[in-house]
Amino acid sequence: MIRKARIEDVKTIHGLLMHREEHEGLVLPRSFSQLYSHLRDFFVVTDNSGAVIGCCALNIIWENLAEIRSLVVLPEHRGKKFGRELVEACLSESVTLGIYRVYTLTEQTGFFAHLGFVKEEMDTLNQKVFADCLNCPRFPDFCNEVAMVMAL
Ligand SMILES: CC(C)(COP(=O)(O)OP(=O)(O)OC[C@H]1O[C@@H](n2cnc3c(N)ncnc32)[C@H](O)[C@@H]1OP(=O)(O)O)[C@@H](O)C(=O)NCCC(=O)NCCS
């Protein structure tokens, strides 16, 4: 089941984003402070027992742009469309908010292309995207991410 994250999910989300072996280092860790501040950005997916097995966030960048980030599904639950459902929940929320352009910075280009995202030059995005890159520990030499965009 997909639902909005709640305060009791924060430690699990932190663990999902921290455990590099579970996502091969493809997702940036977030501090507890960042997660509490941005908790309302997050969706989680739960298994039949109610345990959180994946997460994804929609981060508002500007009046006409939002970012999908912090997408992880636990390895043993991959390939069951949970990743798709999490992304689609974020896209739906973006439409509800009135934001019709969504991007992600990713190495998972096959997955996002399959969902309808197209590659885009970074410099077509808002300057704020670069501000976030400046704060990223992988910028610039250790970053292999490309920008992918969907118009809604
Ligand atoms: C990327 C990730 C979230 C995908 O989650 P998932 O639950 O396994 O993906 P889904 O089962 O929802 O796949 C949805 C669709 O994408 C397709 N797909 C998945 N990975 C793909 C890939 N690498 N290339 C092309 N298509 C892919 C699936 O076949 C499926 O197609 P369908 O819905 O038409 O049948 C998951 O692999 C993961 O957590 N990876 C590590 C963390 C990561 O890389 N996060 C992204 C950071 S931007």
The ligand as a Gaussian input file, in Angstrom:
#p B3LYP/6-31G(d) Opt

LIG

0 1
 C       14.868000       1.929000      -9.101000
 C       13.942000       1.142000      -8.177000
 C       13.268000       2.095000      -7.189000
 C       12.865000       0.457000      -9.040000
 O       11.917000      -0.121000      -8.161000
 P       11.120000      -1.443000      -8.556000
 O        9.999000      -1.571000      -7.567000
 O       12.023000      -2.599000      -8.694000
 O       10.571000      -1.072000     -10.001000
 P        9.150000      -1.478000     -10.598000
 O        8.902000      -2.927000     -10.354000
 O        8.100000      -0.542000     -10.093000
 O        9.364000      -1.209000     -12.135000
 C        8.422000      -0.414000     -12.867000
 C        8.644000      -0.658000     -14.321000
 O        9.968000      -0.232000     -14.691000
 C       10.628000      -1.305000     -15.345000
 N       12.035000      -1.202000     -14.968000
 C       12.566000      -1.384000     -13.741000
 N       13.903000      -1.185000     -13.778000
 C       14.191000      -0.898000     -15.070000
 C       15.400000      -0.594000     -15.752000
 N       16.588000      -0.545000     -15.114000
 N       15.335000      -0.339000     -17.075000
 C       14.156000      -0.375000     -17.739000
 N       12.968000      -0.652000     -17.134000
 C       12.995000      -0.915000     -15.817000
 C        9.952000      -2.552000     -14.840000
 O       10.108000      -3.616000     -15.765000
 C        8.517000      -2.122000     -14.709000
 O        7.879000      -2.152000     -15.962000
 P        6.271000      -2.360000     -16.073000
 O        5.621000      -1.547000     -14.971000
 O        5.935000      -1.844000     -17.447000
 O        6.045000      -3.836000     -15.914000
 C       14.716000       0.030000      -7.412000
 O       15.410000      -0.767000      -8.344000
 C       15.711000       0.554000      -6.380000
 O       15.360000       0.820000      -5.228000
 N       16.978000       0.720000      -6.819000
 C       18.059000       1.211000      -5.945000
 C       17.861000       2.665000      -5.577000
 C       17.811000       3.568000      -6.785000
 O       18.537000       3.397000      -7.759000
 N       16.898000       4.567000      -6.720000
 C       16.727000       5.553000      -7.768000
 C       17.500000       6.766000      -7.419000
 S       17.097000       8.106000      -8.512000

